[in-house]
Amino acid sequence: MRQCYTKQFGSAFSVTVVPTLKDNFSYLIDDHTTHTLAAVDMNWDIDPILAYVNDHLKKTNPNFSYKFSTILTTHKHPDHAGGNVELKKRMKAQDPSSQVTVVGGALDSIPAVSRKVKEGDRVNLGRLTVEVIDSPCHTRGHVLYKVHHPQHPNDGIALFTGDTMFIAGIGAFFEGSAADMCRAMQKVFHLNKDNDYALDASTFIFPGHEYTAGFMKFAEKAFPDRASADLPFIQAQAAKYAAAVQRGMPSVPSSLEDEKRQNLFLRVADPAFRALMNKGDEEQLMQYLYNACD
């Protein structure tokens, strides 16, 4: 049975990985200061996240007054947005005063959306800040959500990538191109440029699916420099993830620092890696890797 896992971001907040459907992940963000909660990518399998809140969170912390305020949706596909309407309805039934805001990309048709967002927009979640990053490719209106506490930057960053980026991989180009994915990977690769990448080790990627095993196998096979220290790193990471999944635990999250070693698609943003691969320019290399992995 797939189990939940909670990643703590210092004293500021936590993210609980909630397995849903066959291989999806939904997430629960908990602002530890205000006990404000938000769900990320709520599909129609809403019972696991409600069970975690009601049977674990509230019972473990009976003196806290939790407020479910927000649903963050990365894109329109039903396995990421198909539970928005029902979750709002359930929250209203539990608390008639409940006002759940559904956030989604302005260019996607998000069910029950009440706040349409685009790159540069910010959403407040208790004391946390949610920054919106456009990543059109998998869908035209796909967005990423960067969550952090502005007063506690060293507690880390949670980046919710939906079906744009997975551990060691990327999503299908359903409504975009290799060029679009290159732009998205540039944004992720340089997410912490302003702090000279010092926060890469404490920036964690939370993707939409448990696709890690296949992408790690591809990374090991396709990695070009067989003498590089990155190859045994990839092999060790693959074994670690496989062991976690075998125990029923999720393979996610992964740090941005690790992804810059094991995710060949993300590394397309690195000129040195492009030179090593020798498959043309950035867009050509992205298309080559996409075709080879497929």
C-alpha positions as a Markdown table, in Angstrom:
| # | Residue | x | y | z |
|---|---|---|---|---|
| 1 | Met | 0.0 | 0.0 | 0.0 |
| 2 | Arg | 1.3 | 3.5 | -0.9 |
| 3 | Gln | 1.9 | 5.6 | 2.2 |
| 4 | Cys | 1.9 | 9.3 | 2.9 |
| 5 | Tyr | 5.1 | 11.1 | 3.7 |
| 6 | Thr | 5.6 | 14.5 | 5.3 |
| 7 | Lys | 8.6 | 16.8 | 4.4 |
| 8 | Gln | 9.3 | 19.4 | 7.0 |
| 9 | Phe | 10.6 | 22.8 | 5.9 |
| 10 | Gly | 12.2 | 24.0 | 9.2 |
| 11 | Ser | 9.7 | 25.5 | 11.6 |
| 12 | Ala | 7.9 | 27.3 | 8.8 |
| 13 | Phe | 5.8 | 24.7 | 7.0 |
| 14 | Ser | 5.4 | 21.2 | 5.8 |
| 15 | Val | 4.3 | 19.4 | 2.7 |
| 16 | Thr | 2.6 | 16.0 | 3.0 |
| 17 | Val | 2.8 | 13.7 | -0.1 |
| 18 | Val | -0.6 | 12.0 | -0.5 |
| 19 | Pro | -0.6 | 9.1 | -3.0 |
| 20 | Thr | -3.8 | 9.1 | -5.1 |
| 21 | Leu | -5.2 | 7.0 | -8.0 |
| 22 | Lys | -2.7 | 4.6 | -9.5 |
| 23 | Asp | 0.5 | 6.7 | -9.5 |
| 24 | Asn | -0.6 | 10.3 | -8.9 |
| 25 | Phe | 0.5 | 12.5 | -6.0 |
| 26 | Ser | -1.7 | 15.2 | -4.4 |
| 27 | Tyr | -0.1 | 17.3 | -1.7 |
| 28 | Leu | -1.1 | 19.1 | 1.5 |
| 29 | Ile | 0.7 | 22.3 | 2.5 |
| 30 | Asp | 0.6 | 23.2 | 6.2 |
| 31 | Asp | 1.6 | 26.7 | 7.3 |
| 32 | His | 2.8 | 26.0 | 10.9 |
| 33 | Thr | 2.3 | 29.5 | 12.1 |
| 34 | Thr | -1.4 | 29.9 | 11.2 |
| 35 | His | -2.3 | 26.3 | 10.6 |
| 36 | Thr | -3.6 | 27.3 | 7.2 |
| 37 | Leu | -3.9 | 24.3 | 4.8 |
| 38 | Ala | -3.8 | 24.0 | 1.0 |
| 39 | Ala | -4.1 | 21.1 | -1.3 |
| 40 | Val | -2.1 | 20.8 | -4.6 |
| 41 | Asp | -3.5 | 19.0 | -7.6 |
| 42 | Met | -6.7 | 17.6 | -6.3 |
| 43 | Asn | -8.1 | 14.8 | -8.5 |
| 44 | Trp | -11.3 | 12.9 | -8.0 |
| 45 | Asp | -9.7 | 10.6 | -5.4 |
| 46 | Ile | -10.2 | 13.1 | -2.6 |
| 47 | Asp | -10.7 | 10.6 | 0.3 |
| 48 | Pro | -7.0 | 10.1 | 1.1 |
| 49 | Ile | -6.3 | 13.8 | 1.6 |
| 50 | Leu | -9.4 | 14.2 | 3.7 |
| 51 | Ala | -8.5 | 11.2 | 5.8 |
| 52 | Tyr | -5.0 | 12.6 | 6.4 |
| 53 | Val | -6.5 | 15.9 | 7.6 |
| 54 | Asn | -9.3 | 14.5 | 9.7 |
| 55 | Asp | -7.8 | 11.2 | 11.0 |
| 56 | His | -4.2 | 12.2 | 11.4 |
| 57 | Leu | -3.5 | 16.0 | 11.5 |
| 58 | Lys | -6.5 | 17.1 | 13.6 |
| 59 | Lys | -6.2 | 14.1 | 16.0 |
| 60 | Thr | -2.5 | 14.5 | 16.4 |
| 61 | Asn | -2.8 | 18.2 | 17.1 |
| 62 | Pro | -6.2 | 18.6 | 18.8 |
| 63 | Asn | -5.4 | 22.1 | 20.1 |
| 64 | Phe | -4.8 | 23.5 | 16.7 |
| 65 | Ser | -7.5 | 25.1 | 14.7 |
| 66 | Tyr | -6.8 | 24.2 | 11.0 |
| 67 | Lys | -8.3 | 26.2 | 8.2 |
| 68 | Phe | -8.5 | 24.7 | 4.7 |
| 69 | Ser | -8.2 | 27.7 | 2.5 |
| 70 | Thr | -6.8 | 26.9 | -1.0 |
| 71 | Ile | -6.5 | 24.4 | -3.8 |
| 72 | Leu | -3.5 | 25.0 | -6.1 |
| 73 | Thr | -4.0 | 23.4 | -9.5 |
| 74 | Thr | -1.0 | 23.1 | -11.8 |
| 75 | His | -3.1 | 22.2 | -14.9 |
| 76 | Lys | -6.5 | 21.2 | -16.2 |
| 77 | His | -6.2 | 17.5 | -16.6 |
| 78 | Pro | -8.8 | 15.6 | -14.5 |
| 79 | Asp | -6.2 | 13.6 | -12.6 |
| 80 | His | -4.9 | 16.9 | -11.3 |
| 81 | Ala | -8.1 | 19.0 | -11.2 |
| 82 | Gly | -11.0 | 16.6 | -11.2 |
| 83 | Gly | -11.6 | 16.8 | -7.4 |
| 84 | Asn | -11.8 | 20.6 | -7.1 |
| 85 | Val | -15.6 | 20.8 | -7.1 |
| 86 | Glu | -16.1 | 17.9 | -4.7 |
| 87 | Leu | -13.4 | 19.0 | -2.3 |
| 88 | Lys | -15.0 | 22.5 | -2.0 |
| 89 | Lys | -18.3 | 20.9 | -1.4 |
| 90 | Arg | -17.0 | 18.6 | 1.3 |
| 91 | Met | -15.2 | 21.5 | 3.0 |
| 92 | Lys | -18.5 | 23.5 | 2.9 |
| 93 | Ala | -20.3 | 20.6 | 4.5 |
| 94 | Gln | -17.8 | 20.4 | 7.3 |
| 95 | Asp | -17.7 | 24.2 | 7.9 |
| 96 | Pro | -20.5 | 26.3 | 6.4 |
| 97 | Ser | -18.3 | 29.4 | 6.6 |
| 98 | Ser | -15.6 | 27.7 | 4.5 |
| 99 | Gln | -14.3 | 29.8 | 1.6 |
| 100 | Val | -11.9 | 27.7 | -0.4 |
| 101 | Thr | -10.0 | 29.5 | -3.2 |
| 102 | Val | -9.2 | 27.4 | -6.3 |
| 103 | Val | -6.1 | 28.8 | -8.0 |
| 104 | Gly | -5.1 | 27.8 | -11.5 |
| 105 | Gly | -3.4 | 29.0 | -14.7 |
| 106 | Ala | -5.2 | 31.7 | -16.6 |
| 107 | Leu | -4.8 | 29.9 | -19.9 |
| 108 | Asp | -6.1 | 26.5 | -18.7 |
| 109 | Ser | -9.8 | 25.6 | -18.0 |
| 110 | Ile | -9.5 | 24.7 | -14.3 |
| 111 | Pro | -12.7 | 23.3 | -12.7 |
| 112 | Ala | -14.1 | 25.6 | -10.0 |
| 113 | Val | -11.3 | 28.2 | -10.5 |
| 114 | Ser | -11.8 | 31.3 | -8.5 |
| 115 | Arg | -8.4 | 32.9 | -9.0 |
| 116 | Lys | -6.7 | 32.7 | -12.4 |
| 117 | Val | -3.0 | 33.3 | -12.2 |
| 118 | Lys | 0.0 | 33.9 | -14.5 |
| 119 | Glu | 3.8 | 34.3 | -14.1 |
| 120 | Gly | 4.7 | 36.8 | -11.5 |
| 121 | Asp | 1.5 | 36.5 | -9.5 |
| 122 | Arg | 1.7 | 35.7 | -5.8 |
| 123 | Val | -0.8 | 34.0 | -3.5 |
| 124 | Asn | -0.7 | 34.3 | 0.2 |
| 125 | Leu | -1.1 | 31.0 | 2.2 |
| 126 | Gly | -1.1 | 32.0 | 5.8 |
| 127 | Arg | 2.4 | 33.4 | 6.3 |
| 128 | Leu | 3.7 | 31.6 | 3.2 |
| 129 | Thr | 4.1 | 33.0 | -0.2 |
| 130 | Val | 3.2 | 31.1 | -3.3 |
| 131 | Glu | 4.9 | 32.4 | -6.5 |
| 132 | Val | 3.5 | 31.4 | -9.9 |
| 133 | Ile | 5.7 | 30.4 | -12.8 |
| 134 | Asp | 4.3 | 29.8 | -16.3 |
| 135 | Ser | 5.4 | 26.5 | -17.8 |
| 136 | Pro | 3.3 | 26.0 | -21.0 |
| 137 | Cys | 4.0 | 22.7 | -22.8 |
| 138 | His | 2.2 | 19.8 | -21.3 |
| 139 | Thr | -0.8 | 22.1 | -21.4 |
| 140 | Arg | -1.0 | 25.6 | -22.7 |
| 141 | Gly | -1.8 | 27.0 | -19.2 |
| 142 | His | 0.4 | 24.8 | -17.0 |
| 143 | Val | 1.9 | 26.6 | -14.1 |
| 144 | Leu | 4.4 | 25.8 | -11.3 |
| 145 | Tyr | 4.1 | 26.9 | -7.7 |
| 146 | Lys | 7.1 | 28.0 | -5.7 |
| 147 | Val | 6.2 | 28.0 | -2.0 |
| 148 | His | 8.4 | 29.5 | 0.8 |
| 149 | His | 8.3 | 31.6 | 3.9 |
| 150 | Pro | 9.7 | 35.0 | 3.1 |
| 151 | Gln | 11.0 | 35.5 | 6.6 |
| 152 | His | 12.6 | 32.1 | 6.8 |
| 153 | Pro | 14.4 | 31.6 | 3.4 |
| 154 | Asn | 16.8 | 29.0 | 4.9 |
| 155 | Asp | 13.9 | 26.7 | 5.8 |
| 156 | Gly | 13.7 | 25.9 | 2.1 |
| 157 | Ile | 11.5 | 26.0 | -1.0 |
| 158 | Ala | 8.8 | 23.6 | -2.2 |
| 159 | Leu | 8.4 | 23.6 | -6.0 |
| 160 | Phe | 5.2 | 21.9 | -7.3 |
| 161 | Thr | 5.8 | 20.9 | -10.9 |
| 162 | Gly | 2.7 | 19.0 | -11.9 |
| 163 | Asp | 3.3 | 17.2 | -15.2 |
| 164 | Thr | 6.0 | 19.6 | -16.4 |
| 165 | Met | 8.9 | 18.0 | -14.5 |
| 166 | Phe | 9.3 | 14.7 | -12.7 |
| 167 | Ile | 12.2 | 13.2 | -10.7 |
| 168 | Ala | 14.8 | 12.7 | -13.5 |
| 169 | Gly | 12.2 | 13.4 | -16.2 |
| 170 | Ile | 9.7 | 15.7 | -17.8 |
| 171 | Gly | 6.1 | 15.5 | -19.0 |
| 172 | Ala | 4.6 | 14.9 | -22.5 |
| 173 | Phe | 4.5 | 17.8 | -25.0 |
| 174 | Phe | 0.7 | 17.6 | -25.4 |
| 175 | Glu | 0.2 | 21.3 | -26.1 |
| 176 | Gly | 3.7 | 22.6 | -26.6 |
| 177 | Ser | 7.1 | 21.9 | -28.1 |
| 178 | Ala | 10.7 | 21.2 | -27.2 |
| 179 | Ala | 11.3 | 24.9 | -27.3 |
| 180 | Asp | 8.6 | 25.4 | -24.7 |
| 181 | Met | 10.0 | 22.7 | -22.4 |
| 182 | Cys | 13.5 | 24.3 | -22.8 |
| 183 | Arg | 12.1 | 27.6 | -21.5 |
| 184 | Ala | 10.4 | 25.8 | -18.6 |
| 185 | Met | 13.6 | 23.9 | -17.7 |
| 186 | Gln | 15.6 | 27.2 | -17.8 |
| 187 | Lys | 13.2 | 28.6 | -15.2 |
| 188 | Val | 13.6 | 25.7 | -12.9 |
| 189 | Phe | 17.4 | 25.4 | -13.4 |
| 190 | His | 17.9 | 29.1 | -12.5 |
| 191 | Leu | 15.2 | 29.2 | -9.8 |
| 192 | Asn | 17.8 | 30.2 | -7.2 |
| 193 | Lys | 20.0 | 32.4 | -9.4 |
| 194 | Asp | 19.3 | 35.4 | -7.2 |
| 195 | Asn | 21.0 | 33.7 | -4.2 |
| 196 | Asp | 23.8 | 32.3 | -6.4 |
| 197 | Tyr | 22.1 | 28.9 | -6.2 |
| 198 | Ala | 22.8 | 28.5 | -2.5 |
| 199 | Leu | 19.2 | 27.2 | -1.9 |
| 200 | Asp | 19.3 | 24.4 | -4.5 |
| 201 | Ala | 20.0 | 21.9 | -1.8 |
| 202 | Ser | 17.0 | 23.0 | 0.2 |
| 203 | Thr | 14.7 | 23.4 | -2.8 |
| 204 | Phe | 12.5 | 20.3 | -3.2 |
| 205 | Ile | 10.6 | 19.2 | -6.3 |
| 206 | Phe | 7.1 | 17.8 | -5.8 |
| 207 | Pro | 5.9 | 16.3 | -9.2 |
| 208 | Gly | 2.5 | 15.0 | -10.2 |
| 209 | His | 3.3 | 11.3 | -10.6 |
| 210 | Glu | 5.4 | 8.4 | -9.4 |
| 211 | Tyr | 7.4 | 8.0 | -12.6 |
| 212 | Thr | 10.8 | 7.9 | -11.0 |
| 213 | Ala | 11.9 | 4.4 | -11.8 |
| 214 | Gly | 11.5 | 4.7 | -15.6 |
| 215 | Phe | 13.2 | 8.1 | -15.8 |
| 216 | Met | 16.1 | 7.0 | -13.6 |
| 217 | Lys | 16.6 | 4.0 | -15.8 |
| 218 | Phe | 16.7 | 6.3 | -18.8 |
| 219 | Ala | 19.2 | 8.6 | -17.1 |
| 220 | Glu | 21.5 | 5.8 | -16.2 |
| 221 | Lys | 21.4 | 4.5 | -19.8 |
| 222 | Ala | 21.7 | 7.8 | -21.6 |
| 223 | Phe | 24.2 | 9.6 | -19.4 |
| 224 | Pro | 27.0 | 10.5 | -21.8 |
| 225 | Asp | 30.1 | 10.5 | -19.6 |
| 226 | Arg | 30.6 | 7.0 | -18.3 |
| 227 | Ala | 33.6 | 8.1 | -16.3 |
| 228 | Ser | 31.8 | 10.9 | -14.5 |
| 229 | Ala | 31.1 | 10.8 | -10.8 |
| 230 | Asp | 27.5 | 11.6 | -11.7 |
| 231 | Leu | 27.0 | 8.1 | -13.1 |
| 232 | Pro | 27.5 | 6.2 | -9.8 |
| 233 | Phe | 25.4 | 8.9 | -8.2 |
| 234 | Ile | 22.5 | 8.2 | -10.6 |
| 235 | Gln | 22.9 | 4.5 | -9.9 |
| 236 | Ala | 22.8 | 5.0 | -6.2 |
| 237 | Gln | 19.8 | 7.3 | -6.4 |
| 238 | Ala | 17.9 | 4.8 | -8.5 |
| 239 | Ala | 18.5 | 2.1 | -5.9 |
| 240 | Lys | 17.4 | 4.5 | -3.1 |
| 241 | Tyr | 14.2 | 5.4 | -4.9 |
| 242 | Ala | 13.4 | 1.8 | -5.7 |
| 243 | Ala | 13.9 | 0.8 | -2.1 |
| 244 | Ala | 11.6 | 3.5 | -0.9 |
| 245 | Val | 8.8 | 2.5 | -3.4 |
| 246 | Gln | 9.3 | -1.2 | -2.4 |
| 247 | Arg | 8.5 | -0.1 | 1.2 |
| 248 | Gly | 5.4 | 1.7 | 0.0 |
| 249 | Met | 6.9 | 5.1 | 0.4 |
| 250 | Pro | 6.9 | 7.8 | -2.3 |
| 251 | Ser | 10.2 | 8.5 | -4.2 |
| 252 | Val | 9.4 | 12.2 | -4.0 |
| 253 | Pro | 10.5 | 14.8 | -3.2 |
| 254 | Ser | 13.9 | 15.3 | -4.8 |
| 255 | Ser | 16.2 | 18.3 | -4.2 |
| 256 | Leu | 16.9 | 20.7 | -7.1 |
| 257 | Glu | 20.6 | 20.1 | -6.3 |
| 258 | Asp | 20.1 | 16.4 | -7.0 |
| 259 | Glu | 18.0 | 17.0 | -10.1 |
| 260 | Lys | 20.9 | 19.0 | -11.6 |
| 261 | Arg | 22.9 | 15.8 | -11.6 |
| 262 | Gln | 20.3 | 13.2 | -12.4 |
| 263 | Asn | 17.7 | 14.9 | -14.6 |
| 264 | Leu | 19.1 | 15.0 | -18.1 |
| 265 | Phe | 16.2 | 17.1 | -19.4 |
| 266 | Leu | 16.8 | 19.7 | -16.7 |
| 267 | Arg | 20.5 | 19.6 | -17.6 |
| 268 | Val | 19.7 | 20.8 | -21.1 |
| 269 | Ala | 19.7 | 24.2 | -19.6 |
| 270 | Asp | 23.4 | 23.8 | -18.8 |
| 271 | Pro | 25.7 | 24.8 | -21.7 |
| 272 | Ala | 28.4 | 22.4 | -20.5 |
| 273 | Phe | 26.0 | 19.5 | -20.6 |
| 274 | Arg | 24.8 | 20.5 | -24.1 |
| 275 | Ala | 28.4 | 20.4 | -25.3 |
| 276 | Leu | 29.0 | 17.0 | -23.7 |
| 277 | Met | 25.9 | 15.5 | -25.4 |
| 278 | Asn | 26.9 | 17.1 | -28.8 |
| 279 | Lys | 23.4 | 16.8 | -30.2 |
| 280 | Gly | 23.0 | 20.4 | -31.5 |
| 281 | Asp | 21.5 | 23.4 | -29.8 |
| 282 | Glu | 19.2 | 23.4 | -26.7 |
| 283 | Glu | 16.0 | 22.7 | -28.5 |
| 284 | Gln | 17.5 | 19.9 | -30.6 |
| 285 | Leu | 19.0 | 18.2 | -27.6 |
| 286 | Met | 15.6 | 18.4 | -25.7 |
| 287 | Gln | 13.8 | 16.9 | -28.7 |
| 288 | Tyr | 16.5 | 14.2 | -29.0 |
| 289 | Leu | 16.2 | 13.2 | -25.3 |
| 290 | Tyr | 12.4 | 13.3 | -25.5 |
| 291 | Asn | 12.3 | 11.0 | -28.5 |
| 292 | Ala | 14.9 | 8.7 | -27.0 |
| 293 | Cys | 13.1 | 8.4 | -23.7 |
| 294 | Asp | 9.7 | 7.8 | -25.4 |
